[in-house]
Amino acid sequence: MLNFLGTVAGNVLSLPGILGLALGMTTRNVFLASVMGGAVGIFETLIFAKFQMANVDILELSVAVAIGVLAGVVGCAIRIKGTTV
């Protein structure tokens, strides 16, 4: 359980969370923001696995993609809500 929580917290504070949020704030299209966030999650996992699929853990990859997608959508929502104020 602690391994899972550490993986989630690490991804929120790492590239998928921060860069996903920033990329999500660049567009008003929710689908595009979620795709960009998910791509950041995949890319970050591959970077830390040294671009070898044998080193990629499925749990880390799925959590990174999920966090990236959520961060992208939240960034897009911030952009949409900020323009209507």
Secondary structure, 3 states (H helix, E strand, C coil): CHHHHHHHHHHHCCHHHHHHHHHHCCCCCHHHHHHHHHHHHHHHHHHHCCCCHHHCCHHHHHHHHHHHHHHHHHHHHHHHHHHCC
